[in-house]
């Protein structure tokens, strides 16, 4: 079950659901020539892997079940979450992209944390 659905079942207000979704998005999503890195603590994201030090504001606009609408800077995304995968469409772009959440390896173990 995704965080948005859990928040909805618990009757959490949308602001809490949006905050929980930002926490779920935390990290790196990669696939189909698209990469998104999210730093939810700073409420920023990067969608330009060729410019790793340029971060933009992350704004979660809507969460409804497994669907999330968010902006990274001026670019709008609509994502459908399925566990550790997210299918996104990007405003002004044709088609959709399937991204997989990449978990960093722990420094002390050879397993994701």
Residue pairs with C-beta under 8 A, 6 or more apart in sequence:
2 24
2 65
2 66
2 81
2 83
3 17
3 20
3 21
3 23
3 24
4 17
4 20
4 21
4 24
4 63
4 64
4 65
4 66
4 67
4 68
4 81
5 65
5 66
6 20
7 16
7 17
7 20
7 21
7 63
8 17
8 65
12 20
14 63
17 63
18 60
18 63
21 60
21 63
21 68
22 38
22 40
22 43
22 58
22 60
23 40
24 81
25 38
25 40
25 45
25 58
25 68
25 70
26 38
26 39
26 40
27 37
27 38
27 101
27 102
27 103
27 104
28 35
28 36
28 37
28 38
28 101
28 102
28 104
29 35
29 36
29 37
29 38
29 86
29 99
29 100
29 101
29 102
30 99
30 100
30 102
31 97
31 98
31 99
31 100
32 97
32 98
32 99
33 97
34 47
34 88
34 90
34 97
34 99
35 47
35 49
35 99
36 45
36 46
36 47
36 72
36 77
36 88
36 99
37 45
37 46
37 47
37 49
38 44
38 45
38 58
39 45
39 55
39 58
40 58
42 55
43 57
43 58
43 59
44 55
44 56
44 57
44 58
45 55
45 56
45 57
45 58
45 72
46 52
46 54
46 55
46 56
46 72
47 56
47 72
47 73
47 75
48 54
56 72
56 73
56 74
56 75
57 71
57 72
57 73
58 70
58 71
58 72
59 70
59 71
60 68
60 69
60 70
61 69
61 70
61 71
62 68
62 69
63 69
66 80
66 81
66 82
67 78
67 79
67 80
67 81
68 77
68 78
68 79
68 81
69 76
69 77
69 78
69 79
70 76
70 77
70 79
71 77
75 90
75 91
75 92
76 90
76 91
77 88
77 89
77 90
77 91
78 88
78 89
79 86
79 87
79 88
80 86
80 87
80 88
84 100
84 101
85 98
85 99
85 100
85 101
86 98
86 99
86 101
87 96
87 97
87 98
87 99
88 96
88 97
88 99
89 95
89 96
89 97
90 97
103 112
103 113
104 112
104 113
105 111
105 112
105 113
106 112
106 113
